[in-house]
Amino acid sequence: MASLQIPAAVGAAHDLLALGALVTRLDPGIIPFAEANEYALHVSGGEYNVAANLSTCFGQRTAIASAMVDYPIGRRIAYAVQKAGVKAYYQRFTSDGVRGPNMAIVWSDRGQGVRAPVVFYNRANEAAQLLKPGSFDWNKMFSKGPVGPSVRWFHSGGIFSALSPTTSELVIEAMQAAKKAGAVVSFDLNYRAKLWAVAAAEQGLTAAQASEGAAKTLRKIVSYVDVLVGNEEDLQKGLGLKGQDVESRGKLDPSAFFGMIESVTRDFPNIKAVATTLREVHSTNRHSWSAVLWLDGKSYQAPTAELDVYDRVGGGDGFAAGLFYGLLSGKSPEEALRLGWAHGALLTTTPGDTSMVSLDQVEAFAGGGSARIQR
């Protein structure tokens, strides 16, 4: 099995290029939606979050390929992307001012104590669903220079792939171009049965057919992937792999995850790394947090931290960003895993979906730092 090879930074335009939907997340804080009069607006998107985190916290040169609607909400999102230092490659759409197309909305409160967070969507007539093969000039974006590829790492995910049949085809098209250019390819399974079911229903398919179709599509995508992010439930439901009962063991027990690696590598010999977070939720605001990594045939586990959570949304993307940074920077597997674990943990201490912490803070926590006041 070939080991994970990271392209050199010299001559590259981007350390990471992400492909995914940009969305607004409306957050009423701890107030239930039915009672809320005010909402904070966060710009988000599973793939974008990784690119933004790598830029703002880790100083990496990142980019996002996505849909953009030329109307006020689109301009608000574009400003946030620009502010995060993320280069944008947009396929632009024009709204009719009534029905769209639109930038999607995610409604997500924070919950409190024994009251769990609530998440629901409005992705009706979403511009990102209209993206398809040919929407971007991948050959130009992944042009290979004299030293190496212009993009070192390409990243996408299961949420974007589930939006429509054409978005999954676009992911495959981009991955093929990335592989040809020599970039590392990563994918966050992020299996969401509801999204796959809605897309399938639009084609007149049943829930069972939606599940089968999702696994078939995701398996095709993962055949191009070097680094896979996903827990054992994602691996089972998203890729149709057999494994242990995910509810039969503690949430912090990595044995079910590591027990599935043989199935992953048997079906996908191209996979060089698999990683995920481990989270035991005691209450909305109190979590036990760890993470695991399988890389080039060896297994690694981060420590367990007890988190006082302010806003849990984006913690997994924060983990992925820290892990990718460690690998892009030539850190050891243990160091890369701890950077991801630390960054994901710190991201839950601030509002919104993207990083508000510094690299110094991440490195201090990864190295065993505490929450003592910094003077």
N, C-alpha and C positions, 0 to 999 in steps of 0.2 A: 504494500500500500504506500503510495506516495505521500510525503509529508507536506504540511501546509507551507507554501512559499509566498512570502510577502514581497511585492514589487518595491523597488527602490523609490525613495521620495524625490530624488534628483530628476528634474525634467518633467515631473507630473504636474498637471494643472489642478487636479483635485485628489485629495487623499481618499475621499469617499463621495460617491454619487448615489443618491437615493431616488427611487421611483415610487410614488404613492400619492394619495389624495391629501389635499390640504383642507382642513375643516376648522370651524369655530366651535369651541366648547363653551357653553353658557353655564355658569357655576353660581348658584345662589348661596354657596357656603353651607352652613349647617341648617339653613331654613328649608323645610320641605317645599317642593315646587308649588303645591297648591296654595301656599301661604306667602310665597316670595314676591316681592315687588321690585327687587333689584338683582342684577346678575353681573358677575365679572365675566369678561370675555377673554378666553385664552385661545391663541392660535395653536393648532395641534395637527396630528396625523402620525400614526405609528412610525412610518418611515421617515417623515420629516423630523420628528422628535430626535431620532438618532443623529441626523445631520446637524440639527441645531445644537444639540448637546456637545457634539464633537467640536463644533466651531466655538461656542461661547465658553465652555469650560476647559477644553483640551487644546484649543488653539490650532485645530486642524482646518485644512482648506476643503470645504464641503460644498455640495450642490444638491439641488432637488429638481427632478423632472416631474411636472404635474400639470393639472388643468387650472386655468385661471379665467374667471368671468370678469369682464370689464364693467363693473358696477361698484357702488360704494363699499360693499362688504369685501369684494375682491381687492379693492385698493387697501383696505384695512389689513387684510391678510398679507398682501405683498409688502406692505411697510414692515410688518413684523418679521417676515423672512429676510428682508434687507437689513433690518436692525440686528438680526442674529448673525449677520455676516455670511449667510448662505447664498451662494450663486443660484439664480433661478433660470430654469429652462421651461418656459410655459408654452402649452398649446392653448391659445386664447379662444374664448367663446363670448358671444354677445347676448346679454339678457334681453328678453322682450319686455321687461318691466312688470310682468304679471306672473307668468309661470316659469320663467327661467330661460335657460338652465341656471342652476344655483350652485353656490358653494354650500356643502352639507353642514348641518348643525348637529352637534352632539350635546345633549342635555345631561349634565352630571352633577349631582350635589355631593357633598362630602360625607353625609351621614354624621353620626355622633354616638359614641359609646355603643350600646346594644343595637342602635338603629343603623342598619347597613346603608352604604351609598346606593343611590338609584341612578341608573344610566339608561337612556333611550335615545333614539335617533330621529332626525328628519333628513333622509337622503333622497327625497322625491326629486326627480329630474336633476340629479347631481351631474355636474359637468364632468367629474372624473370618471363616471360610468361610460362616458362617450369616447374616452381615449381608446385607441386601437393600434394595431401594428401600422407603422408608417407615420404615427403622430410625431415622432422625434427622429432626428438624423443621428442614429447611434454610431454609424461609421465615423462621422465627424467628431462626435463627443468622445469616442473611445480611440481616436487616432493614436497610432503607436509611434513614439518618437525614437531617436537614436539610442536612448538609454533604456527606456521601458515604456509601459502604457501611460497615456495621459491621465487615466483614472486608475488609482491603485486598488480601489475596493468598490464593488457595486452591491447595493442593499435594497431589498424589497420585502414584501410581507403578504401574509394570508388574508388580511382584511381588504387590502386593495385588490388582490386577486379574485376575491369573492364578489366584487361589485357588479360585474357583468362578464359574459363570455369573452368579450374583447379585451378586458383588462388583464385576464390571465394570459391571453395570447400575447399581449404587449410585454408582460413580464418575461415570457420565454424568449421573445425577440431580443429584448435588452440583454438577457443573460447570455444568449448566443454570441452577441457582439462583444460582451465583456470577456467571455472565455477566449474568444478569438484574439482579443487584444492582450490577454495575459493578466487581467485583473482578478483579484479574489472575489468570489461571489458568495453573498450571505443571504439568508432568508429567515424571517421570523414567522413560524407557522401560524401563530395567533388564530387558532381555529375558532370561528364563530358560526355555529350551526344556523343561527337565525338569519345571518346574511346570505349564506349559501341557499337556504330554503326560499327566501324571498326572490333571489335571482332565478332560481329554478322554477318557482311558481309562475313567473312571468313568461316562461316557456311552456307552461302547461304540465310541468312535471310534479310528481308526488314527493312527499318528504323523504321517503326511502330512496327514490331516484336522485334526490338532491344530495343525500349523504354519499351515495355511490359515485355520483358525478364529481363531488368535491374531492373525494379520495383519489379518483382517477386523474383529475386536473393537478392536484397538489403533488402527486407522485411524479407526474411528468415534469413539473417545475423543479422538484427536488433533485431530479436526475442531473441537473446542471450545477448544483450547489456544492460549495466547499465547506462553508460554516453554517450550521443549522441551529437556530434558536427555538426551543420548544420543550415543554415538559412532557411527562409520560402520557398525559391525557391528550395533548396535541398529537403526539406520535401515534397513539392508538386510533383516535377518531379522525385525525387529519390525513394520516397515511395508511390507515387500515392495517396497522401492525398489531400483532398479538402481544399481550403483556399481562402483567399482574393486575389484579383488581386495584385500581388507583385509590379506592376508598379504604382498602384493607390495612394500609400502613399509615404511620404518622406522616404529616406533611413535610417534616424535616428529614425523613428517612430517605437517603438517596438510592437505596438498593433497587427500588422499582425502576428508577431512571437508568441507572447503570446496567440493570438487567436487560434493558431493551436495546442496548448498543449493538449487541450481536445481530439482532434483527435489522437494525438500521443499516449496518455496514454490509450485511448480506444482500439486502435489496438495493442498497445504494453505495457501491464500493467507491464512488467519487467523493463521499463525505469524509472530511478530514477532521472536523471538530463539531461537537454538539454541546450546547450549554443551556442552562436554564436557572431561574431563581427558585428557591424553596421558601415558602411562606406559610406560617401557621398563624391564622387570624384569631386572636383571643377576644378582641372587640374591634370596632372600627378604628380606634386610635391606639391600639396596642397589638403589635405584630412581632413574632419571632422571624428572623430573616437570615437566610443563608443562600448559597449558590453553588452550582457544580459545573464542571467542565470535563469533557472527554476530548483529548487532543492527541492526534498521532499515536493512538493506541494506549494512552495512559490516562488515568482518572485523577481528578483533583476536586477538593471540596473546600469552600471558604468557611470561616468561623460562623457561629450563630450570634447574631446581635439582637437585642431587645429594642424595638423601635417604638418611639412615641410619635405616631403618625399624624401629620397635619392634613395631607392630601395624598392619597395613595396612587392617584392616576399618573401614569408615566414612569412608575418605578422600574418596570421591566425594560422599557426603552432606555432608561438611564443605565441599567445594568449592561445592556447590549453596547451602548456607546462607550462605557468605560472599558469593557472587555476588548472591543475593537481597537480602541486607542492603545491599549497595552500591547496587542499583537502588532499593530502598525508601527509601534515605537520600538519593537525588538525586545520587549520585556519577556521574562520567563513566563511559562504558563501559570505558575502560582501567582506571580505579580499581576499578570493581566486579569486573572480571575478576581483577585482581591480589589483591584481598581474598579472593576465592574460592580462588584458587591458593594463597595464603599460608596460609589457614585449613586447607585440605585437607592441605597439607604438614605443618603443625604437629600436626594431629590424629593423624598416623601415628607421632608420637613418644611417645604415651601409650597405656596399655592401654584397652580398651573401644572402644565404637562412637561415643561422643559427646564433645563438647569438654571439655578440661581446661585450656584456655589462655585468656588474657585478650585483650581487644580491643587493648590496648597492644602485646602481643606480635605479634598479627596485623598491625597497622599498621606496626610496625617491620620485620617481614620483608617485607611487601608493598612497603615503601619502599626495600628494598635492605639491610636489616639483616643481621647475622651472628649466629653462635652464641657470640660473645665473652661472658664472664661479665658479668652486670648487677650492679653494686655500688650 
